[in-house]
């Protein structure tokens, strides 16, 4: 999984140069973000969401490990968007 994240990082950094970051808000989160198949990686659904994930490095190793730990005790994901 870590190899996958680092492989895509340069691609998303290029996208981040030309997109704005999302504003904070529940509706914005539903529009711009989704959990990956395993509910560990945060995915951007729009160019703005992808830029936010890349710029803030929301899938860096430490954060992914924290999500795995929280998932093991039933505290992650905080909500599931369907």
C-alpha positions in Angstrom: 0.0 0.0 0.0 2.8 2.5 0.8 4.4 1.9 -2.6 1.1 2.7 -4.3 0.8 6.0 -2.4 4.3 7.1 -3.2 3.9 6.0 -6.9 1.0 8.3 -7.4 2.3 11.3 -5.3 4.1 13.1 -8.2 1.0 12.8 -10.4 -1.2 14.4 -7.8 1.3 17.1 -7.1 1.1 18.2 -10.7 -2.7 18.4 -10.4 -2.4 20.4 -7.2 -0.7 23.2 -9.0 -3.8 24.1 -11.0 -6.6 23.4 -8.6 -7.8 25.2 -5.5 -8.2 23.5 -2.1 -11.7 22.7 -0.7 -13.4 24.9 1.9 -14.2 23.2 5.2 -17.8 22.0 5.4 -19.9 18.8 5.5 -21.4 19.3 2.1 -18.0 20.1 0.6 -16.6 16.9 2.1 -19.3 14.8 0.6 -18.9 16.4 -2.8 -15.1 16.2 -3.0 -14.0 13.2 -1.0 -14.6 9.5 -0.6 -13.0 6.6 1.2 -11.1 4.1 -0.9 -12.2 0.5 -1.1 -10.6 -0.5 2.2 -11.7 2.7 4.0 -8.1 3.6 4.7 -7.1 5.9 1.8 -8.9 9.2 1.3 -9.7 9.8 -2.4 -10.4 13.1 -4.1 -13.5 12.8 -6.3 -13.0 16.2 -8.0 -9.9 18.1 -9.1 -10.3 20.2 -6.0 -10.5 17.2 -3.8 -7.5 15.5 -5.4 -5.5 18.7 -5.0 -6.5 18.9 -1.3 -5.5 15.3 -0.7 -2.1 15.8 -2.5 -1.3 19.2 -1.0 -2.1 18.3 2.6 -0.7 14.7 2.1 -3.8 13.2 3.7 -2.6 9.7 2.8 0.9 9.9 4.2 2.2 6.8 5.9 1.6 8.0 9.5 -2.0 9.0 8.8 -2.7 5.7 7.0 -1.2 3.8 9.9 -3.4 5.8 12.3 -6.5 4.9 10.3 -5.6 1.2 10.3 -5.2 1.4 14.1 -8.5 3.2 14.5 -10.2 0.8 12.2 -9.0 -2.2 14.3 -10.9 -0.8 17.3 -14.0 0.2 15.4 -13.4 4.0 15.3 -12.7 4.4 11.6 -14.1 5.5 9.2 -15.9 8.3 11.1 -18.7 8.1 8.4 -19.2 6.2 5.3 -20.5 8.0 2.2 -22.6 5.8 -0.1 
